[in-house]
Amino acid sequence: MAPIGRICKEDILESQSSFAKYDISTGSAEIKTAPPSKGIITNGGKPGMPSTSGVHELLECPVCMSSMFPPIHQCPNGHTLCSNCKARVHNCCPTCRYELGNIRCLALEKVAESLELPCRYQSLGCHDIFPYYSKLKHEQHCRFRPYDCPYAGSECSVSGDIPLLVSHLKDDHKVDMHDGCTFNHRYVKSNPQEVENATWMLTVFNCFGRQFCLHFEAFQLGMAPVYMAFLRFMGDDDEAKKFCYSLEVGANGRKLTWQGVPRSIRDSHRKVRDSQDGLIIQRNMALFFSGGDRQELKLRVTGRIWKEQ
């Protein structure tokens, strides 16, 4: 018999007859009807080791299908859900429609503390095992997690390892590929008064067996229109710090130079741009370097990449 309590009148969510199985190797979730239990299930093919798959299902929120972390809430009938979804269902249990109140499921939180799970990027090369409550934090910084597409000026949703992204940039974004550690690029814009959101990424350099993305952008720095060139490394930050690069632009006996460390593509191009970590050229100086009637932008940026000893 259900405990005495108020039943929610709102028709918030239909009761679900099955849990979603959460694939811990990929982080995806899909609705499947759990098969009936047949005796003892072994874990990893080792007899005598009970599977924790049933516990994993108990720790899945029936609303968002994600793993639950404290505080885990429950209704008077014992149905659980995560704290984020508690607000989404307006404090009404999605299974039995009883009012949730503020009951914590301390037993389930304690069970979660005893679990150890593989990283969701196990298939990509991470073979570490983590306590349940440490797994999510690790996955946010796991060195095996996929990289986002580094192409600037578009909302590209492609992600993957470096070889996949290099092919993607070449085939889908038509980015030029260049072998070598020195470069000399010319940027031309017919109307330099229009600087807002003008974005180029002209080249990916294959240098020292690694790849680097050269960016050149025009944007507003406060009220001042500026141009900026910078380099990003296709890999993690600890590897990026092994390299240095220099940039130079100039004409009419003057020049601007920049030397820095390439930023990892883990940092978005917008984050690097907003941090001003690169060669910045004020528009008046850019037009001076362009020569002529100052009505057209013509900048030549040269640079090189080297490896720190």
N, C-alpha and C positions, 0 to 999 in steps of 0.2 A: 504494500500500500504506500502510495506516495505521501510524503510528509505534508503537513498542513502548510499552505502558503498561497499567495495570490497568483493566479494564472494571468499572464499578459493577454490583453484583448487584441493588441495589434497583430496583424498577420505579417510578421516580419520575415521569417524564413521558414520554408518547409522543412520538416524533420528529415534527416538523411538516414537512409537505411544502411549505409556502409561508409567506412572511413576511406580517406584517400591515402594510397600508399605513397610515401615520400621516398623518392630515389635519392639516397644520400650521396651517390657518386656524381650525380649531375645537378642536384638541387631542384629538379623538376618534380611536378606532382601531377598525378592523373587519377581519375576516379576508377576504382576497380572493386569488385565485390570480393571480399576476402574469402578464400576457399575454406572449407571446414577443416578443422584440425584433425590430423591423423597421427596420434601417438606423439613421440618425442621428435622434434625437428632438430637436426644437427646444424651446427654453425661452421661454414667453411669446410664441410665434409669431414669434420672430426667428431667421431662418435662420443657421446656422453657430454657434449658441450651444448647446452640449450640455446636456442636462437633468441636474440633480443628483438626480433622483428615485431613481436606483439607489443613490446614496450614502446618501440618506435611509433607504432600506430596510436598508442595511448597518448603520446606526446605531440601528436599532430592536432592542430586546431581544426575542428570540423567546419569552420567558416572559411578561413583563408588557406587552409591546408599547409601552413607553415609550422615549423617546430616551435613549441611553446617555451618561453623563458619566464622566470618569475617576474611579476606575480602571475601565477596560474589561477584562474577563477573557476568556481563551480557553483551550480545551482543546488537547491535543497535535495534534488534527486541524484546528485553526484555527477551530472554532465559537466564537462570542462570546456573551457575556451581561453584564448589568450587575452591579455589586457587590451590590446588594440581593438580586437573585435567586440569586446564587451561594450564599448561605446557605440560601435556600428550597429549593434542589434538593440540599442536603446534599453540596455539592462534587462533584456528578456531572453531566456534560454532558447536557442534556436532548435533544440531537440524536443523539449517537453513544454515549452512556453511558460514555465514558472518564472517568477521574478528572481533575478540573480542575487540581488543584495550585494554584500561585500565578503563573501565566504572565500577564503583561500584554500586551495588544495595542497596543503603542506606535504602530504604523503607523496604525491606525484612529483613535487619539486625535489623531495629528498631522493626519490628513485632516480631522477635525472642526474643528480650529482654523482651517482655510481657508474654511469654509462661512459664508455669510451668509443668514439666513432671515427671513421676515416674521413679525411678531407674530401670535400665535394669535387676537388680537382684531381682525384686519384687517377683517373683515366688519362690525365695530362702529365703525370709524372710525380705527383706528390704522394708519398707512401707513409706519411706520418699519421699517427693516431692521437686523438685529443679527447680530453674530458668534454662532456656534453656542453658545458657552459663556456669552454674555451674555444670550441670549434668555430663558432661564428666569427669571433675576433680574428682568429688565424686566417680564415678564408678571405677576410677583407684585405689582407696584406700578403697572401700566399704568393710566392714568386712564380708559381706555375699557373696562376690565374690568367685568363686570356687578356690580350691587349686590345684596346679600342682602336679603330681606324684613326690614324693621325692626320687625315686629310683636313685641311682648313677650309672654311667657307661653306660647309654643308653639314647637315645633320645626318651623317652616315652611321648606321647602326651595326655595321659589320665588326666582328671581333674575332680574334684567333691568335695563333702563334705568329712569329715574325715572318717565316717563309710564306704563309698564307697571305699576310697583309702586304708583303712586297708584291706578290702576284696581283692582288686586288688593286693596289695603287696603280700598277702598270696597265692592267687590262680594263678596269672599270672607271678609274679617274684619269686615265691617259697621262699620268705623271711621267716626266722624262727620267730615265735612269742614266747615271753617269758613273763610270769606273775611274777612280782616282781621288787623291786627297787635296787637290787644288781646284779652284773654280773661278770663273769670270763670267758674270751674268749682267745683262743689260735690261733694265726695266723702263718701259715707255708707257706714258699715260697722256692721252690727248688733252684732257681737261683736269689739271691738277687741283682745281678748286673743289672738285668732288673727291673728298678723302674718306668719307664715312663708309666703313665696312668694305673697303677695297682690299681684297685678299688674294694673294698668290701663293702657291707652293709649287715652284717650278721643277725642282729636282730632288731625287733621292740619290745619295752618293753611296757607292759601295767602296768602302775604305777599311783597310786592316781586317778584311773579312766580315765587317759589320756594316750596318746601314744607318745613314744620317739624313734627316729631312731639313732642307733649307726653306725657311719661310720669309716672306717679305710682305708686310702689311701696311695699310694706311688707316689711321684712326684718329679720334680726338683725344688728346691728353689734356684733360680739363677743358679749357676753351681753345687750346692751341692744336691745330692740325699737324700731325707728325707722320713720318714714315719710320718703319722699324724692320730690321733684318735680324734673324736669330736662327740657331741650329738646334734640332732635337735629335736625340739618340734613340734608335729603335731597340730598346732593351730597358733593363732596370737601372735605377739611380746609382747603385754601387758600381755598375759597369761603366755608366756614363762618366763618372768621375775619373776614370782612367785616361780620358781624352781631353784635349783642349782645341780651341779653334780661334782664328782671327778673321776679322772682316775689315774691309777698307773701302771708302768711297771718297771721291774728290775730283777736282778740276780747277783750272785757273790758278795753279800754284798752291792750292789749299787741299787738305784732306782730313777726314775723320777716320779714326781707327777704333777697333774694339777687340778685346781678347777676353775670352770666357770659357766656361765649361758647358758643353751641351747638356740640355735638360732631357730627362727621360720622357718618353711618350706617355708614361703613367700620368704626367702632368698634361692637361689639355693645352692646346695652343693658345687658348684665351687666357688661361692662368699664367702662362709664361709671358704673354704679351702684356697683361695687366701688371705683372711684377717688374716690367721694363728691363728684363734681363737679356739685353741685346744691344745692337747698334741702333741708336735713335737719331733721326735726322729731322730737324725742324723744317717746315715747308719752305721758308724763305731761303734757307741754306740749300735745300734740295733744288730749288729753282735756280739758285746761283750756280750750282754745279751743273745744271742742265744747259746753261748758256743761252744763246739766241735771244728771243724776245720775251723769255720767262713765261710763255704761254703754254709750254709743253714740258712734261716731265721726262727727262732722259738721264737716268742714273746707271752707272756701271759699278757693280759691287764685286770686289774680288775677295778671295779668302783661301784659307787652307786649314786642314785638320791634321793634328799630330797626336801621337800617343805619349803620355807621360812615362818617364822611366821609373 
